[in-house]
Amino acid sequence: MNRKLILVSLIVLIITAAVVWGRSVSAKETPSAPISQPSAALVAGPGRVEPVSEEVKLAAEISGKLKRVFVEEGDRIQRGQVLAELQNDDYRAQVDSAQAIVGQREAELRKVLNGARREERLRELSSVHEAEAVMNNARGERERHKKLLAAGVISQEEADHYAKEYDVAEAQYQSKIQSHALVDEATREEDRSAARANLAAAQAQLEEARALLAKTFIRSPLDGRVLRKYHRAGESVSNGATAPDPVFSVGDDLALRVRVDVDETEVSKLRVGQRAYVTADAYGQRQFWGQIVRVGQELGRKNFRTDEPTERVDTKILETLVQLDENSLPVGLRVNAFILTGEGGHSTAK
């Protein structure tokens, strides 16, 4: 019984070995289908999401205290919209004062151009006639007293008195004639030029005051969104070239770009129009596609660092901009970018 069992087991083992050997030979004789290789090589690099306009930091043109802030982070804004206002009561007073001076200079110019009013001319003419009458009367008295002096009726001193009165009356008459001529004649060219120059100077002061007042308002330079607000109403802000003090960060996020650091050893593979995608830890394996719209022209230092201990920090990179097909990522998100540089790396359409 044991012999039969051993014999059966041996036969089963032989048959199994034959089947396995046959399958192995068949697999070796049958050529396998070629494994498809990707048609595009990848260039990878770290990057950061930014608005299509790039991030713009807005600061006050002059130092001061914020009076009002009109927007919050995430608000949509339009070009020219006032985002914040500084304390500016003193600047408004300067504008009002300059406007008053302009009004005064305009009135002076009109007076010079128009000349004296009709009433002034008539008054001066009446003064001339009055002075003429006084002079004629003094002349008559002088002539009469000359005759009396010749007849021996009056003394020389009395005759000289009336002669002096005539001289005074004649001088007053001549003075009135000159005053009337100044009022009646047209103004001189130099007077008109001086009046115009005074008005132009006043207008320039007004424009300067208005320009200073305008600097107390922070306006948006673009259509987009407030990305970040750094100050609130009541806080002081400064305008310093060495220590920038932005009030807002704004950008046009209707389209998004990724600024990618490409290692210097792979920059020869980059071309505008190449397709690319980015991934982010927050979105798992999801890929966000786009294409290269700009390749930098100068190598520089790394913009982004990883936490890898083996990362080299002395290598140079070339900044490359990838514009995304969608704008669903938050601005500032750190991503990993992959650029298709081989066959199929270029796309005719998004």
Secondary structure as UniProt FT lines:
FT   HELIX           2..29
FT   STRAND          42..51
FT   TURN            52..53
FT   STRAND          56..58
FT   STRAND          64..69
FT   TURN            73..74
FT   STRAND          76..77
FT   TURN            79..80
FT   STRAND          82..86
FT   HELIX           89..114
FT   HELIX           118..150
FT   TURN            151..152
FT   HELIX           156..184
FT   HELIX           189..214
FT   TURN            215..216
FT   STRAND          217..219
FT   STRAND          224..229
FT   TURN            233..234
FT   STRAND          236..237
FT   STRAND          248..251
FT   TURN            253..254
FT   STRAND          256..263
FT   HELIX           264..269
FT   TURN            272..273
FT   STRAND          274..279
FT   HELIX           281..283
FT   TURN            284..285
FT   STRAND          288..295
FT   TURN            309..310
FT   STRAND          317..324
FT   TURN            331..332
FT   STRAND          334..340
FT   TURN            343..344
//
